[in-house]
Amino acid sequence: MLDVLRVTFPFFALVLCGYLAARRQMLPFEAIPGLNGFVLYFALPCMLFRFGASTPIAQLLDASAFFMYLFCALVMVAFVVAVTLNQRIGWNDAAFGALVGAFPNTGFMGVPLLVALLGTAAAGPAIVTIVIDMVITTSLCIALSRLDGAGQNGVGNAAKNALLGMTKNPMPWAILLGTLFSAFQATLPGPVEKTVALLADSASPVALFTIGAVLARSQKIAHHPQHGPLTWKDYVPVALIKLFLHPLLVLAVGLAVISMGVPIDVFALKVMVLVAALPSASNVSMLAERFDADNGRIARIILVSTAAAFLTFSAAVALLK
């Protein structure tokens, strides 16, 4: 366990540094979108491209792992909506609560952390989960969020707009391009490859610092008088569901389908279980703000899951090893 904590500590420490920098206004809130833009449009796409291009194509096109993880994501969304939907928490808030309960922080935190813990082979299964969560899980939850008096057209338009939004996200395109380079065993020209490598190397520290800053900003500016006062019951259970139920579900479903003869690699299953054990994705807070959900609740779920994951994720790694 101590050996695992030595690896995970710097990652969570960088998140804390970003959080404190924003809370104490050493990093102005106005600067956070710029940091986020650098990570989203430059550093992370380069990192994902590099891992995709160096990962065997069979891992990136592993249909068994893809559908197993997708099934678990859909179950998580349905379960969180079912247990949180009530008179005060409508479809909008329940849907984004489900998204934050099913969407791990794989891009900003998971890929570099898992590669540091398990080696570069962990990148392939992690990339598969990113595609599912960014394209399918996110689009589904945005569509569900429009059920509050939206009608069928509202839901359909929401799903359409969510998919269009995904096409503007550079990370899936970086993964696709990396997959093509892996399939054709292509390489970039020397100077271009060096530029991509420099940006990719900056992804992990800047992304982790940005997570902390985004959390601090979300917590500071979130206001929710229209949603009523928050209690711990509104956010702590969802954070615990994310940290405990999600990885246990992926492990149980994965072992079940393996026992039925489905060809899922045991190492890939281990990576996906650890992906599910990650804290909630920090970018859900910005989505919740955009769609007028209770961002205060979402920010607290992300904050609690991120703080607790230092111990729970490290324990999951130690147990699986």
Buried (B, 14 or more C-beta within 10 A) or exposed (E): EEEBBEEBEEBBEBBBBBBBBBBEEEBEBEEBBEBBEBBBBBBBBBBBBBBBBEBEBEBBBBEBBBBBBBBBBBBBBBBBBEBBBEEEBBBBBBBBBBBBBBBBBBBBBBBBBBBBBBEEBBBBBBBBBBBBBBBBBBBBBBBBBBBBEBEEEBBEBBBEBBBEBBEEBBBBBBBBBBBEBBEEEEEBEEEEEEEBBEBBBBBBBBBBBBBBBBBBBBBEEBEBEEBEEBEEEBBBBBBBBBBBBBBBBBBEBBBEBBEEEBEBBEBBBBBBBBBBBBBBBBBBBBBBBEBEBBBBBBBBBBBBBBBBBBBBBBBBBEEBE
